[in-house]
Amino acid sequence: MVTAEYATKSNPFNQVVLWDEIIESPEEAELKLYNERNKYLLIDQYNELKGATVTLTLSWDIMPNTYVLLLG
């Protein structure tokens, strides 16, 4: 996923997910993206984003294979 982090007067720490992708196999793990657009809007709760320094971060999380969970 790609996240945007920034600080504003009303909220000292803001983190917004801009783009994500579920990769289900090692073969899908090599991403070649061209002219990719964000999937989610970058908006600020109090309209204080204009002029703020925004840091973009690429991160990932590895989820193990899961099986059916039976509740008893």
N, CA, C and O atoms as a MOPAC input file, in Angstrom:
PM7 MOZYME 1SCF
protein

 N      0.83400 1    -1.17900 1     0.00000 1
 C      0.00000 1     0.00000 1     0.00000 1
 C      0.87900 1     1.24400 1     0.00000 1
 O      2.03300 1     1.20800 1     0.42700 1
 N      0.32500 1     2.31700 1    -0.47500 1
 C      0.99400 1     3.61600 1    -0.44100 1
 C      0.18200 1     4.51400 1     0.48100 1
 O     -1.02200 1     4.69100 1     0.29400 1
 N      0.85200 1     5.07700 1     1.47300 1
 C      0.18300 1     5.97300 1     2.40600 1
 C      0.80000 1     7.36400 1     2.32700 1
 O      1.97000 1     7.52600 1     1.98300 1
 N     -0.00600 1     8.35200 1     2.64900 1
 C      0.44700 1     9.73600 1     2.74300 1
 C      0.36500 1    10.13900 1     4.20700 1
 O     -0.65400 1     9.92200 1     4.86100 1
 N      1.44500 1    10.72800 1     4.71900 1
 C      1.47400 1    11.20000 1     6.10300 1
 C      1.76900 1    12.69500 1     6.10000 1
 O      2.62000 1    13.18000 1     5.35300 1
 N      1.04300 1    13.40900 1     6.95500 1
 C      1.24800 1    14.86200 1     7.04100 1
 C      0.72700 1    15.36400 1     8.37800 1
 O     -0.04300 1    14.68500 1     9.05600 1
 N      1.15300 1    16.54600 1     8.74100 1
 C      0.72100 1    17.18500 1     9.98600 1
 C     -0.06200 1    18.44800 1     9.65300 1
 O      0.25400 1    19.16000 1     8.69900 1
 N     -1.08700 1    18.71200 1    10.45400 1
 C     -1.84100 1    19.95500 1    10.33600 1
 C     -1.99000 1    20.55700 1    11.73200 1
 O     -1.63500 1    19.93500 1    12.73300 1
 N     -2.51600 1    21.76500 1    11.78000 1
 C     -2.71600 1    22.43900 1    13.05700 1
 C     -3.70800 1    21.67200 1    13.93600 1
 O     -3.50100 1    21.55400 1    15.14400 1
 N     -4.77600 1    21.15400 1    13.33900 1
 C     -5.81400 1    20.46000 1    14.10400 1
 C     -5.44200 1    19.02400 1    14.45500 1
 O     -5.84300 1    18.51500 1    15.50200 1
 N     -4.67400 1    18.36500 1    13.58000 1
 C     -4.25900 1    16.97400 1    13.79700 1
 C     -2.75700 1    16.86200 1    13.55100 1
 O     -2.31700 1    16.96900 1    12.40700 1
 N     -1.96100 1    16.65000 1    14.59700 1
 C     -0.50700 1    16.60400 1    14.41600 1
 C     -0.02400 1    15.40400 1    13.60800 1
 O      1.07900 1    15.44000 1    13.06400 1
 N     -0.83000 1    14.33500 1    13.51800 1
 C     -0.43600 1    13.18700 1    12.70500 1
 C     -1.63100 1    12.70900 1    11.89500 1
 O     -2.67500 1    12.37100 1    12.45300 1
 N     -1.47100 1    12.68200 1    10.57800 1
 C     -2.50200 1    12.20200 1     9.66700 1
 C     -1.87200 1    11.14000 1     8.77900 1
 O     -0.74100 1    11.29400 1     8.31700 1
 N     -2.60900 1    10.06500 1     8.54400 1
 C     -2.13300 1     9.00700 1     7.64800 1
 C     -3.32100 1     8.55500 1     6.80200 1
 O     -4.36000 1     8.15500 1     7.32900 1
 N     -3.14900 1     8.62500 1     5.48200 1
 C     -4.21600 1     8.30000 1     4.54900 1
 C     -3.69400 1     7.26800 1     3.55800 1
 O     -2.62200 1     7.44900 1     2.98000 1
 N     -4.44800 1     6.18300 1     3.35700 1
 C     -4.08600 1     5.19900 1     2.33200 1
 C     -4.52100 1     5.76000 1     0.98200 1
 O     -5.68200 1     6.12400 1     0.79900 1
 N     -3.57900 1     5.82900 1     0.03400 1
 C     -3.87400 1     6.33300 1    -1.30200 1
 C     -4.09100 1     5.21600 1    -2.31400 1
 O     -4.87000 1     5.36000 1    -3.25600 1
 N     -3.39700 1     4.10900 1    -2.11100 1
 C     -3.44200 1     3.01000 1    -3.07800 1
 C     -3.07400 1     1.72200 1    -2.37000 1
 O     -2.20900 1     1.70700 1    -1.49400 1
 N     -3.74300 1     0.63000 1    -2.75800 1
 C     -3.36600 1    -0.67800 1    -2.23800 1
 C     -3.65300 1    -1.74900 1    -3.28000 1
 O     -4.38800 1    -1.52500 1    -4.24200 1
 N     -3.06900 1    -2.89600 1    -3.07100 1
 C     -3.22200 1    -4.01500 1    -4.00200 1
 C     -3.05200 1    -5.30500 1    -3.20900 1
 O     -2.14300 1    -5.41000 1    -2.38600 1
 N     -3.91300 1    -6.28100 1    -3.44700 1
 C     -3.76100 1    -7.59500 1    -2.83600 1
 C     -3.00200 1    -8.47800 1    -3.81100 1
 O     -3.40800 1    -8.65300 1    -4.96000 1
 N     -1.90300 1    -9.02800 1    -3.33900 1
 C     -1.06500 1    -9.90600 1    -4.15900 1
 C     -1.20600 1   -11.30700 1    -3.58400 1
 O     -0.87500 1   -11.54400 1    -2.42200 1
 N     -1.69400 1   -12.22600 1    -4.39100 1
 C     -2.01400 1   -13.55700 1    -3.89900 1
 C     -0.95200 1   -14.61300 1    -4.16900 1
 O     -1.04100 1   -15.72200 1    -3.64300 1
 N      0.04300 1   -14.29300 1    -4.97300 1
 C      1.07500 1   -15.28900 1    -5.26900 1
 C      2.40100 1   -14.58500 1    -5.54000 1
 O      2.41800 1   -13.39600 1    -5.85500 1
 N      3.51400 1   -15.31300 1    -5.41900 1
 C      4.81900 1   -14.71300 1    -5.71800 1
 C      4.91700 1   -14.20700 1    -7.16100 1
 O      5.63900 1   -13.24900 1    -7.43800 1
 N      4.20400 1   -14.84000 1    -8.05900 1
 C      4.23700 1   -14.41500 1    -9.46600 1
 C      3.62000 1   -13.03000 1    -9.65900 1
 O      3.98800 1   -12.30400 1   -10.58200 1
 N      2.69600 1   -12.67400 1    -8.79800 1
 C      2.05000 1   -11.36300 1    -8.88200 1
 C      2.81200 1   -10.27900 1    -8.13100 1
 O      2.41500 1    -9.11500 1    -8.16200 1
 N      3.89800 1   -10.64200 1    -7.45800 1
 C      4.58600 1    -9.71200 1    -6.56500 1
 C      5.41300 1    -8.65700 1    -7.28900 1
 O      5.77000 1    -7.64600 1    -6.68400 1
 N      5.72400 1    -8.85800 1    -8.54700 1
 C      6.48100 1    -7.85100 1    -9.29700 1
 C      5.49400 1    -6.89700 1    -9.95200 1
 O      4.81300 1    -7.24600 1   -10.91600 1
 N      5.43200 1    -5.70200 1    -9.41600 1
 C      4.49100 1    -4.70600 1    -9.92700 1
 C      5.16800 1    -3.80600 1   -10.94300 1
 O      6.25000 1    -3.27400 1   -10.70000 1
 N      4.52800 1    -3.64700 1   -12.06600 1
 C      4.97000 1    -2.67800 1   -13.06900 1
 C      3.78200 1    -1.77000 1   -13.32800 1
 O      2.84200 1    -2.13900 1   -14.03200 1
 N      3.83300 1    -0.60000 1   -12.75900 1
 C      2.70700 1     0.31700 1   -12.82300 1
 C      3.06700 1     1.53300 1   -13.66500 1
 O      4.13300 1     2.12300 1   -13.48900 1
 N      2.19100 1     1.90000 1   -14.56400 1
 C      2.38700 1     3.06300 1   -15.41500 1
 C      1.13500 1     3.92400 1   -15.35600 1
 O      0.01900 1     3.42300 1   -15.49500 1
 N      1.32200 1     5.20100 1   -15.15500 1
 C      0.19500 1     6.13500 1   -15.08500 1
 C     -0.85200 1     5.69100 1   -14.07100 1
 O     -2.05200 1     5.84200 1   -14.30100 1
 N     -0.39800 1     5.14600 1   -12.95800 1
 C     -1.30100 1     4.68000 1   -11.90500 1
 C     -1.86900 1     5.88200 1   -11.14700 1
 O     -1.15700 1     6.84400 1   -10.85800 1
 N     -3.14800 1     5.80800 1   -10.83500 1
 C     -3.80400 1     6.87000 1   -10.07700 1
 C     -4.14200 1     6.34200 1    -8.68900 1
 O     -4.25600 1     5.13400 1    -8.48200 1
 N     -4.29900 1     7.25800 1    -7.74600 1
 C     -4.66800 1     6.80700 1    -6.41000 1
 C     -6.09100 1     6.23600 1    -6.42000 1
 O     -6.96100 1     6.72400 1    -7.14200 1
 N     -6.31300 1     5.19800 1    -5.60700 1
 C     -7.62700 1     4.56900 1    -5.49700 1
 C     -8.51800 1     5.32200 1    -4.51500 1
 O     -9.74400 1     5.29400 1    -4.63000 1
 N     -7.90100 1     5.98800 1    -3.55700 1
 C     -8.65000 1     6.64300 1    -2.48500 1
 C     -8.26600 1     8.12900 1    -2.44500 1
 O     -7.13100 1     8.49300 1    -2.75100 1
 N     -9.20500 1     8.95800 1    -2.07200 1
 C     -8.98800 1    10.40600 1    -2.06900 1
 C     -8.04500 1    10.85100 1    -0.96000 1
 O     -8.03800 1    10.29200 1     0.13600 1
 N     -7.26200 1    11.85400 1    -1.26600 1
 C     -6.41500 1    12.50900 1    -0.26300 1
 C     -7.11200 1    13.80900 1     0.12200 1
 O     -6.94700 1    14.84100 1    -0.52800 1
 N     -7.88700 1    13.73000 1     1.18300 1
 C     -8.60800 1    14.91100 1     1.66700 1
 C     -8.34300 1    15.05700 1     3.16000 1
 O     -8.04600 1    14.08100 1     3.84900 1
 N     -8.45300 1    16.26700 1     3.63900 1
 C     -8.20000 1    16.55000 1     5.04300 1
 C     -9.51100 1    16.91100 1     5.73700 1
 O    -10.35700 1    17.60100 1     5.16800 1
 N     -9.66500 1    16.44500 1     6.95000 1
 C    -10.87700 1    16.64900 1     7.73400 1
 C    -11.21300 1    18.12800 1     7.91800 1
 O    -12.38600 1    18.50000 1     7.91100 1
 N    -10.19600 1    18.97200 1     8.08100 1
 C    -10.42400 1    20.39300 1     8.34800 1
 C     -9.92300 1    21.30400 1     7.22600 1
 O     -9.73400 1    22.50000 1     7.44900 1
 N     -9.70800 1    20.76900 1     6.04300 1
 C     -9.24200 1    21.54800 1     4.88900 1
 C     -7.93700 1    22.28400 1     5.18200 1
 O     -7.76800 1    23.43400 1     4.77800 1
 N     -7.01000 1    21.62100 1     5.88800 1
 C     -5.72300 1    22.23100 1     6.22500 1
 C     -4.55900 1    21.57200 1     5.47100 1
 O     -3.39800 1    21.80500 1     5.80800 1
 N     -4.85200 1    20.77100 1     4.48000 1
 C     -3.81000 1    20.04200 1     3.75300 1
 C     -2.99100 1    20.95500 1     2.83500 1
 O     -1.80100 1    20.71700 1     2.62700 1
 N     -3.61400 1    21.98600 1     2.29300 1
 C     -2.92500 1    22.87400 1     1.35500 1
 C     -1.67800 1    23.47400 1     2.00100 1
 O     -1.75500 1    24.09600 1     3.06000 1
 N     -0.52900 1    23.28200 1     1.35200 1
 C      0.73400 1    23.82000 1     1.83800 1
 C      1.47100 1    22.90300 1     2.80500 1
 O      2.60800 1    23.19000 1     3.18100 1
 N      0.83800 1    21.79700 1     3.21500 1
 C      1.48400 1    20.87200 1     4.15500 1
 C      2.49900 1    20.00300 1     3.42500 1
 O      2.32300 1    19.69300 1     2.24600 1
 N      3.54800 1    19.61300 1     4.11300 1
 C      4.51600 1    18.66600 1     3.56800 1
 C      3.93700 1    17.26800 1     3.72200 1
 O      3.54700 1    16.86600 1     4.81900 1
 N      3.88300 1    16.52200 1     2.60700 1
 C      3.30700 1    15.17500 1     2.60100 1
 C      4.41700 1    14.17800 1     2.31400 1
 O      5.17500 1    14.33900 1     1.35700 1
 N      4.51200 1    13.14500 1     3.14600 1
 C      5.48300 1    12.06900 1     2.95300 1
 C      4.74300 1    10.83900 1     2.45500 1
 O      3.79300 1    10.38100 1     3.09000 1
 N      5.18100 1    10.30000 1     1.30700 1
 C      4.58600 1     9.08300 1     0.76800 1
 C      5.41500 1     7.89200 1     1.20900 1
 O      6.64500 1     7.93400 1     1.16800 1
 N      4.73700 1     6.81800 1     1.63400 1
 C      5.41600 1     5.62600 1     2.11800 1
 C      4.82800 1     4.39200 1     1.43800 1
 O      3.61000 1     4.22800 1     1.36800 1
 N      5.70900 1     3.53200 1     0.94200 1
 C      5.30500 1     2.23900 1     0.39300 1
 C      5.53600 1     1.20300 1     1.47600 1
 O      6.64300 1     1.09900 1     2.00400 1
 N      4.50400 1     0.42800 1     1.81700 1
 C      4.65400 1    -0.60000 1     2.83700 1
 C      3.84800 1    -1.82700 1     2.43400 1
 O      3.01400 1    -1.77900 1     1.53000 1
 N      4.11600 1    -2.92000 1     3.12500 1
 C      3.39800 1    -4.15400 1     2.83700 1
 C      3.26100 1    -4.96300 1     4.10500 1
 O      3.97800 1    -4.75100 1     5.08300 1
 N      2.34000 1    -5.88200 1     4.07000 1
 C      2.07900 1    -6.75900 1     5.19600 1
 C      1.90300 1    -8.15900 1     4.63700 1
 O      1.14200 1    -8.35800 1     3.69000 1
 N      2.59000 1    -9.12200 1     5.20600 1
 C      2.49100 1   -10.50000 1     4.75700 1
 C      1.47900 1   -11.21500 1     5.63400 1
 O      1.62900 1   -11.28400 1     6.85400 1
 N      0.45800 1   -11.73900 1     5.00000 1
 C     -0.58100 1   -12.47800 1     5.71500 1
 C     -0.38700 1   -13.95900 1     5.45300 1
 O     -0.27700 1   -14.36600 1     4.29700 1
 N     -0.34100 1   -14.77300 1     6.49100 1
 C     -0.17600 1   -16.21800 1     6.28000 1
 C     -1.45200 1   -16.81900 1     5.67800 1
 O     -2.53100 1   -16.23200 1     5.75600 1
 N     -1.30000 1   -17.99500 1     5.08200 1
 C     -2.48900 1   -18.70700 1     4.59600 1
 C     -3.39900 1   -18.99000 1     5.77600 1
 O     -2.92800 1   -19.33400 1     6.86000 1
 N     -4.67100 1   -18.85100 1     5.57600 1
 C     -5.62600 1   -19.11000 1     6.64600 1
 C     -6.59400 1   -20.20700 1     6.21800 1
 O     -6.76000 1   -20.49200 1     5.03200 1
 N     -7.21100 1   -20.79700 1     7.19300 1
 C     -8.15400 1   -21.88000 1     6.93700 1
 C     -9.47800 1   -21.53300 1     7.60200 1
 O     -9.59100 1   -20.52200 1     8.29500 1
 N    -10.45700 1   -22.36200 1     7.38900 1
 C    -11.77300 1   -22.13700 1     7.95200 1
 C    -11.69000 1   -22.17300 1     9.48500 1
 O    -11.09900 1   -23.08300 1    10.06700 1
 N    -12.28100 1   -21.18700 1    10.10600 1
 C    -12.31400 1   -21.12100 1    11.55900 1
 C    -13.69400 1   -21.58400 1    12.01600 1
 O    -14.70900 1   -20.96400 1    11.70000 1
 N    -13.71200 1   -22.66500 1    12.75100 1
 C    -14.97700 1   -23.20800 1    13.24100 1
 C    -15.23300 1   -22.68600 1    14.64400 1
 O    -14.40700 1   -22.84500 1    15.54300 1
 N    -16.38400 1   -22.06300 1    14.81600 1
 C    -16.76400 1   -21.56400 1    16.13400 1
 C    -17.70400 1   -22.57700 1    16.77100 1
 O    -18.62000 1   -23.07800 1    16.11800 1
 N    -17.47900 1   -22.87700 1    18.04000 1
 C    -18.30300 1   -23.91900 1    18.66100 1
 C    -19.09600 1   -23.46600 1    19.81300 1
 O    -19.82400 1   -24.25900 1    20.41100 1

